[in-house]
Amino acid sequence: MRHAIHPEADAEFAEAVRYYAEVDPQLGIRFYREIERLIHTVCDQPSRFLRFSPPARRALSREFPYSVVYLEQPDRVWIVAVMHAKRKPGYWRERL
C-alpha cells in the first residue's frame, strides 16, 4: 500500500535524524533506516499494529524511543507522526 506523510511528521523525522547524526553520523543512519523499516512494514501490513488512539495505530521502534503513528485509509497509509516516546501524548491529534 502506498503512504503519505503529514508535513509535520516529516519535519519530526528529519529533526530526529539530524539529532542522532550530530551525536554520531552512524547513529543518524541507523535511526533513518529503522524508521524507514517501520514505514515499509506499516505499508505492507497496516492492520498488524494495535490501535493506539483510535482511529490511529502505532508501530514501535525496537531500537529507538520512537514510533510511527498512522491511519489506515482505503487507498493509503497516512503517517501523522514520528513520535518520541517522551513527547506529550496526543500532540499529533490535531493533524487528523
N, C-alpha and C positions, 0 to 999 in steps of 0.2 A: 504494500500500500504506500502511496506517496505521502509526503508530510509537508507541513508548512510550519514555520516558527514565528511566533509573535516577535516583533522588533525588540521589545524589552527583554524577552527571553534570550534573544540573540546577543543583545548587549551584555546580559549577565554572563553568558557563556564566554564571550570574548574577554570580559573583565577578569573572570576566574582563570582563564588560560594565561593572561598577562601576569596575574599574581603568582601563579605557580611557576611560570617561566622565569620570573625575577628571582624566586627562591633558588631554582635550578632549571636550566633550559630543558633537561631531560624530563624533569617532573612536569613541566608545561606540556610537553609532547605526550606523556603518559595520560595526563588529565584529558587532553583533547581527544585522544584515542578512546579513552574509557567512555566519555560522553557520546562520542560518535557511535561506539558499540551499542550503548543503551538505545540511542535513537533508532538504529537499524533493527535491534531486537523488538522494540516497540512497534515499528512499522511492519515487521514480519508477523508478530503475534500480539496485536493490540489488546486482545481480551485477556491475555495472560496475567496481567498485573491487577492487583486488587484496587477497588475504588478507594480513593484517598479522602476526597472531599467531594461527594457526588455533585456533578457527574464526572469529575476529574479522576484520573488514575495516576499512580506514581510508580516509576521504576527507580529503584535504589541502586546506587553505585556500590560495588563491592570494595573499591579501593579508596574512595574519597567521600567526604561527608556531604555529598550532593545527590540530588535525584532529578529526574526529568518528569515534570508534571504535564499531563496531556489530556486531551479529549479525543475520544474515538468518534469520528464522524463518518457518515456513509461513504464519502469519497476521499477522505484523507485522515491523517493523524494531525491534530492541531496542538503543537507544543506551546504551552503557555508560560512555562517557567523552567529554568535550570536553577534549581533552588538549593541553597546551602542549608544544611540541617539545623543550624542555629539561628536562622533568619526568622523573623516574626511570622508565625503561621498564618496562612490565608492572605498574605500581602498581594498575591497574584490574582486573587478572585475578581478584582476589578477588570482584569483583562478578558474575562469571559464575555 
